[in-house]
Every structure is written in C-alpha cells, then in structure tokens.
C-alpha cells in the first residue's frame, strides 16, 4: 500500500503538467476546537501558490475528517484552531497511515491550540516528539527565503514564532507553526486588517510549505 500510495503522490507532484487539478484539504477534528477558524485562508493560499509557483491546485479545498479514507487523496492537509483537539484510536491510526504513506500535515496554532494538539499528535506518533526545525531547514528556503525562520504575523504575548516538526525515518511528515498565526495572515485583508507586508510574508511562507511538500 505504501508503495502504491507513493506512486500516486508522485503523480500529484508534477502539477504544472497535470491535466487535473490537485486538491488540498482542511482537517476536521472533534473535541470542540474551531477547526473551521479561518475560512478564507486556504482559498487565498491556493490562489497565491498557483500564481507564484505555477502549481495547479484546485480552487476548492476539501474538508476532510481525520478518520476518513478521503484523506489519502490529498498530498497536503492543513489543520488550525484555537482549542481542544480529540482523536479516537481509529482517527489516530488513519492519520498515522496517511502520513507514513506520503501525506503531509501542516498544523497552525491559532493561539490556544498548543496543549491539545501535542497530546493528539502523541497519540498518532507515540514514538516521536516535536522538534524545532533549524533556520537552515529547506522548508524556510524554497522559492521564498526566511533565514530567521517563521515570520511573526500576529503578536499576542511577545514570544518568538517557532516551527516544529515530526520527523519519521528522516522525513518531515508534519510541520507545526507556533506563535505566528500564518493562517490568519492568509485570510482576506478585511478580516484582520493586517499590513500588506505581513500578509505577503504569511502567503510566501505558506507557498514554501506547498512547494516543499510537492518536491519532497
């Protein structure tokens, strides 16, 4: 199954020549956390990536449950929220199999999610811990260069932004952006009234995530 799924993913990665658009997903989870927090963020990131990276991502992202087999149709899945996250055993196993088979999860803490998502992801990978990625990691050096790591989009408590990863057998399967609010920076300008330079930084870092996933 792993080999077959990897072949499917290789087909997805050649987006500039693919006839069919590639979908990406928004992860829907239980526990009461607002997984739907930033409704305009993924559409804007998709448009930005298609324009600047020449990707061919479907304009309409797919909302996918953690335990759904549809997860395996998506090369990139985004997860966000402010609060509680709960995975049951089946959901945790499904997400684990998806990530081991070649999928990628981006978690964006929208402030308040951190203590819950760490517990949930420990259920997915009990043998792994989140590690902070160094500033020279390739995820910060795709089309757009971020030599100091993640940009700070929204200031809440004076802490620096951090990028954490779950690395399985040398492969980054999950990237966790913390203390930055990337997803808020992807939203329509009218939602948060962010300065244009902050929105651009957020979109550029998001495009780096997309590019990293599609070439690794």
BAGUVO-903527 format. One line per 8 residues: number of its first residue (from 1); for each residue x, y, z of C-alpha. Coordinates in steps of 0.25 Angstrom, whole numbers. Example, Ala and Ser with C-alpha at 12.3 -4.5 7.8 and 13.67 -1.06 7.14 Angstrom:
1 = 49:-18:31  55:-4:29
This chain:
1 = 0:0:0  11:10:4  18:8:-10  5:9:-17  1:22:-10  15:28:-12  13:26:-27  0:33:-26
9 = 7:44:-19  18:45:-30  7:48:-40  2:59:-31  15:66:-30  16:69:-45  5:79:-44  10:89:-55
17 = 7:78:-66  -4:71:-59  -17:71:-66  -26:70:-54  -25:80:-42  -19:75:-29  -28:76:-17  -22:80:-3
25 = -30:79:10  -35:85:23  -35:75:34  -48:74:42  -46:68:56  -54:66:69  -53:72:83  -60:85:81
33 = -48:93:75  -51:102:64  -45:94:52  -52:104:43  -46:116:49  -40:123:36  -50:121:25  -43:130:14
41 = -29:125:17  -27:113:9  -34:119:-4  -24:131:-3  -12:122:-1  -17:113:-13  -18:126:-22  -5:131:-17
49 = 2:118:-20  -4:115:-33  0:129:-37  14:130:-32  19:115:-32  11:111:-45  4:100:-37  -9:94:-42
57 = -17:93:-28  -32:92:-29  -38:105:-24  -48:98:-15  -41:91:-3  -47:79:3  -51:78:17  -47:64:22
65 = -50:57:35  -38:51:42  -43:37:41  -47:38:26  -41:29:15  -42:42:6  -30:47:14  -22:38:5
73 = -26:46:-7  -19:59:-2  -4:62:-3  -5:73:7  -15:75:19  -16:88:27  -21:88:42  -24:100:51
81 = -32:105:62  -32:111:76  -36:100:85  -38:85:88  -34:74:79  -38:60:81  -34:47:72  -40:34:75
89 = -32:21:72  -37:19:58  -35:34:55  -21:34:60  -17:21:53  -23:27:40  -15:40:41  -3:32:44
97 = -4:23:32  -7:35:23  6:42:28  14:29:27  9:27:13  14:40:7  4:50:13  7:63:20
105 = 0:71:31  2:86:34  -3:90:48  -5:105:50  -7:108:64  -17:120:64  -13:123:79  -19:113:89
113 = -18:100:82  -4:96:86  -6:88:99  -17:80:92  -11:77:78  2:72:85  -6:61:92  -14:58:80
121 = -1:56:71  5:48:82  -6:38:80  -3:38:65  12:36:67  15:32:82  30:29:78  32:43:73
129 = 33:57:79  32:71:72  46:76:69  49:91:66  54:92:52  67:100:50  66:112:42  74:106:30
137 = 64:95:28  59:94:14  45:98:18  50:112:20  58:113:7  48:109:-4  44:120:-14  44:130:-3
145 = 55:131:7  53:132:22  67:132:28  61:135:42  50:124:41  35:127:42  30:141:41  22:147:52
153 = 9:151:47  0:154:59  6:158:73  -1:152:85  9:150:96  23:154:92  28:140:89  36:138:76
161 = 30:129:65  35:115:65  34:104:54  33:89:60  33:76:52  30:62:54  41:54:46  39:39:43
169 = 51:32:38  57:44:33  45:50:26  37:62:31  23:57:32  17:69:40  20:84:41  15:91:53
177 = 15:106:52  14:112:66  13:127:71  11:133:58  -3:132:52  1:128:38  -14:125:35  -19:138:39
185 = -9:145:30  -15:137:18  -29:142:21  -35:153:13  -29:167:17  -42:172:22  -43:161:33  -31:165:41
193 = -26:178:35  -12:173:34  -2:181:28  1:177:13  15:173:17  10:164:28  0:157:19  11:155:8
201 = 20:149:18  10:139:22  6:135:8  20:134:4  23:124:16  10:117:12  15:115:-2  28:110:3
209 = 20:99:11  13:95:-2  26:95:-10  33:87:0  22:77:0  21:76:-15  36:73:-17  40:64:-5
